[in-house]
Amino acid sequence: MRPRWPVRLPRRSGSDGVLRVRGGVLERLLHVGDVPVIVRVAQRSDTVLLGGWAERRDAADEGLARMRFALALDDDLAPFYERFRFDPLIGPSVRRAPWLRLGRRPEPFEALAWAVTEQLIEVERANAIQRRIVRWIGPACERTGLRDVPTAAAVAALAPARLQSFDLAGSRAIALTRAAREVASGRVDLHDADHERGWRRLRAIPGIGSWTLERLAQHGQGRYDQLPAGDVAYLKRVGLLRSGGDRRYELRATEDEVRDFYAGYGEWKGLAGVHSLRVPVQAGTRWSSPDSRSAAA
């Protein structure tokens, strides 16, 4: 296929142990119901080649569709590029890296589960927890050695103590098993187009807050209008931008200040946020919230 907008495939294997990159070819094990699907993706110039192998053709087709979603191959970012390529803050990054996308998971439960594991801990420790979960619970392909993230049903069947044995904090282990039970039972349908309905039910679970749901929205449901405002990276970045780039102090913005800062980017605030993290902050230059009139132009 030829993507609707320039794309660059990942060049490294995933930190959680499920996405493998060898010789420029991406390999991933997925499951459509109980049917395992092997998907391989490669890029030649502006063309992307995808192959899917499964016992049933419909399962292979679904696996390919999930990887197209995960890599955002069907997303047209031309409207974002035209609107913000000359934005004073993110314009330089938009022009240099028009191919930049939000990282996604082929299955939304993966995004939800990994968001819970990443709460309030450093990235390296969270990745180690994820690798342990994949290694000990995730289904494997004997032929390729690939592993998949465990399903919601598999996680729902676990005792929280089992997740704690992988170094996940007790409160987060309980939150993850409760969320998995909601999804596995069908009470929360993460594929439903009415995302907000599922978010409301998940939000009722102690330990599932706005940051976790915004990560789910971005990385599991393809929402460009969502931004994890409580993320330390954004709290630090907005604090730095508003303070004039003075790195002598660690000035963090509040979550509300982060939301206000990116509000002018409207339905593209999630992607705008990723670009803003790539922009060097020059000392003495203070930034306020972007002009919402330019965002609506």
C-alpha positions in Angstrom: 0.0 0.0 0.0 0.9 3.7 -0.3 0.2 5.5 2.9 -1.9 8.6 2.7 0.9 10.7 4.3 4.6 10.2 4.6 5.6 7.5 7.2 8.7 6.1 8.8 8.5 2.6 10.3 10.1 1.9 13.7 13.7 1.0 13.4 14.1 -0.7 16.8 12.4 -3.6 18.5 9.8 -2.7 21.1 10.8 -2.2 24.7 8.1 -4.6 25.9 9.4 -7.5 23.8 6.4 -8.0 21.4 7.5 -6.0 18.3 10.6 -7.3 16.6 12.6 -5.5 14.0 15.1 -7.5 11.9 16.7 -6.3 8.7 14.3 -3.4 8.5 11.3 -5.8 8.7 8.7 -5.4 11.6 7.3 -8.7 13.0 4.5 -9.0 15.4 2.4 -11.8 16.8 -1.3 -10.9 17.2 -4.4 -12.9 18.1 -7.8 -12.5 16.5 -9.9 -14.4 19.0 -8.0 -17.6 19.6 -6.3 -17.5 16.1 -2.7 -16.5 16.1 -1.6 -14.1 13.3 1.9 -13.3 12.3 2.2 -9.9 10.6 5.3 -8.6 8.9 5.8 -5.0 7.6 8.5 -3.4 5.5 9.0 -0.1 3.7 10.4 0.6 0.3 10.6 4.3 -0.3 7.0 5.6 -0.1 5.4 2.1 -0.3 4.7 -0.1 2.7 4.5 -3.9 2.2 2.4 -5.9 4.7 2.0 -9.7 5.0 -0.2 -11.7 7.3 -0.1 -15.4 8.0 -2.9 -17.3 9.9 -5.0 -20.4 9.7 -7.9 -18.4 8.4 -7.9 -15.6 5.8 -10.3 -13.4 7.8 -8.0 -13.6 10.8 -5.0 -12.6 8.7 -7.0 -9.7 7.2 -7.9 -8.5 10.7 -4.3 -8.7 11.8 -3.2 -6.6 8.9 -5.9 -4.0 9.7 -4.8 -3.8 13.3 -1.2 -3.2 12.2 -2.3 -0.5 9.7 -4.0 1.2 12.6 -1.0 0.8 14.9 1.3 2.4 12.3 -1.3 5.0 11.3 -0.8 4.1 7.7 -4.3 5.3 6.7 -4.2 8.6 8.5 -4.0 11.8 6.5 -2.0 14.3 8.4 -2.1 17.0 5.6 -4.7 19.1 7.5 -2.4 19.2 10.6 0.7 20.0 8.5 -1.0 22.8 6.6 -2.4 24.4 9.8 0.7 24.2 12.0 3.8 24.1 9.8 4.4 27.8 10.5 3.3 27.7 14.1 5.8 29.7 16.1 6.4 26.8 18.6 6.0 23.5 16.8 6.3 24.7 13.2 10.0 23.8 12.9 9.4 20.2 14.1 6.3 19.8 11.8 8.4 20.9 8.8 11.4 18.7 9.7 9.4 15.6 10.7 6.1 15.6 8.9 6.1 11.8 9.2 5.9 12.0 13.0 2.9 10.1 14.5 1.6 9.0 17.9 2.8 5.5 18.8 -0.2 3.1 18.8 -1.0 -0.4 19.9 -2.8 -2.8 17.6 -5.2 -3.7 20.4 -6.6 -1.0 22.7 -6.4 -3.2 25.8 -2.6 -3.2 25.4 -2.6 0.6 25.6 -4.8 0.5 28.8 -2.7 -2.2 30.5 0.6 -0.6 29.7 -0.6 2.8 30.9 -1.5 1.3 34.3 2.0 -0.3 34.5 3.6 3.1 33.7 1.9 5.0 36.4 4.2 7.0 38.6 7.4 5.0 37.9 10.4 5.5 35.6 10.1 4.2 32.0 12.9 1.6 32.4 11.2 -0.1 35.4 7.8 0.0 33.6 9.3 -1.7 30.5 10.8 -4.4 32.7 7.4 -5.1 34.2 5.8 -5.3 30.8 8.5 -7.7 29.6 7.9 -10.0 32.6 4.1 -9.9 31.9 4.6 -10.8 28.3 7.2 -13.5 29.1 5.2 -15.3 31.7 1.6 -14.7 30.7 1.6 -13.7 27.0 1.0 -16.4 24.4 3.9 -17.4 22.2 4.6 -18.7 18.7 6.9 -21.7 18.8 7.9 -21.3 15.2 8.9 -17.6 15.3 9.6 -17.1 19.0 7.3 -14.0 19.0 5.1 -13.3 22.0 1.9 -11.4 22.3 0.5 -9.2 25.1 -1.9 -11.2 27.2 -5.6 -10.6 26.5 -8.0 -8.9 28.9 -9.5 -12.3 29.7 -6.1 -13.7 30.6 -5.3 -10.7 32.9 -8.8 -10.8 34.4 -8.2 -14.4 35.5 -5.1 -13.5 37.5 -4.9 -12.7 41.2 -3.4 -9.3 41.8 -0.6 -11.0 43.7 0.6 -12.6 40.5 1.0 -9.2 38.9 2.8 -7.9 42.0 5.3 -10.7 41.5 6.3 -8.9 38.3 7.1 -5.8 40.4 3.8 -4.0 39.8 2.6 -2.1 42.9 -0.3 -3.6 44.7 -2.7 -0.8 44.1 -1.9 -0.8 40.4 -2.2 -4.6 40.2 -5.7 -4.4 41.6 -6.6 -1.6 39.2 -5.3 -3.5 36.2 -7.2 -6.7 37.1 -10.4 -4.8 37.7 -10.0 -2.9 34.4 -9.3 -6.2 32.6 -12.5 -7.7 34.1 -14.6 -4.8 32.8 -13.2 -5.3 29.3 -13.3 -9.1 29.3 -16.9 -9.1 30.4 -17.9 -6.7 27.7 -19.1 -4.1 30.2 -16.4 -1.9 28.6 -16.0 -2.2 24.8 -12.8 -0.4 23.9 -13.6 -0.8 20.2 -16.9 1.1 20.6 -16.9 4.4 18.7 -18.4 6.0 21.8 -15.1 6.1 23.7 -16.3 8.4 26.4 -18.8 5.8 27.6 -16.1 3.3 28.3 -13.9 5.9 29.9 -16.6 6.8 32.4 -16.9 3.2 33.5 -13.1 2.7 33.7 -12.8 6.0 35.6 -14.9 4.6 38.4 -12.1 2.1 39.2 -9.7 3.4 41.9 -6.3 4.0 40.3 -7.7 4.7 36.8 -7.5 8.4 36.3 -7.3 11.0 33.5 -3.7 10.3 32.6 -4.4 6.6 32.1 -7.5 7.2 30.0 -5.7 9.8 27.9 -2.9 7.3 27.2 -5.5 4.8 26.2 -7.2 7.3 24.0 -4.0 8.3 22.2 -2.2 4.9 21.9 -5.1 2.5 21.8 -8.0 4.4 20.2 -6.2 6.7 17.8 -7.4 10.0 19.3 -5.3 13.0 18.2 -7.4 15.3 20.4 -6.3 13.7 23.7 -3.1 14.6 25.5 -1.9 13.1 28.8 -1.7 16.5 30.6 -0.4 14.9 33.8 2.6 13.4 32.1 5.9 14.6 33.7 7.3 15.4 30.3 4.5 17.9 29.6 4.5 19.3 33.1 8.2 20.0 32.7 8.0 21.2 29.2 5.2 23.7 29.8 6.9 24.9 33.0 10.1 25.5 31.0 8.3 27.3 28.1 6.4 29.6 30.5 9.4 30.4 32.6 11.6 31.5 29.7 13.8 28.4 29.4 15.5 28.9 32.8 16.9 25.4 33.4 18.5 26.3 36.8 15.2 25.4 38.4 12.8 22.5 37.8 9.7 24.5 37.3 6.7 22.3 36.6 3.3 23.5 35.3 0.1 22.2 36.8 -2.1 19.8 34.9 -4.6 22.5 34.2 -1.9 24.8 32.9 -0.8 22.1 30.5 -4.4 21.6 29.2 -4.7 25.4 28.8 -1.4 25.6 26.9 -2.3 23.1 24.3 -6.0 24.0 24.0 -5.3 26.2 21.0 -4.3 23.1 18.9 -7.9 21.8 19.1 -8.5 18.4 17.7 -4.7 18.0 17.0 -3.4 18.8 20.5 -2.1 15.2 21.1 0.1 15.3 18.0 1.1 18.9 18.7 2.2 17.9 22.1 4.6 15.3 20.7 6.1 17.9 18.3 6.5 20.4 21.2 8.7 17.9 23.1 11.1 17.9 20.2 11.6 21.7 20.1 14.6 23.2 21.8 13.7 25.9 24.3 15.9 29.0 24.1 16.7 30.8 27.3 14.8 34.1 27.6 12.0 33.2 25.3 8.6 32.9 27.1 5.7 31.1 25.6 2.1 31.5 26.5 -0.9 29.4 25.2 -0.9 29.3 21.4 -3.4 31.6 19.7 -6.6 29.6 19.3 -7.6 31.8 16.3 -4.7 30.4 14.3 -5.6 26.9 15.4 -9.1 27.4 14.0 -8.0 28.9 10.8 
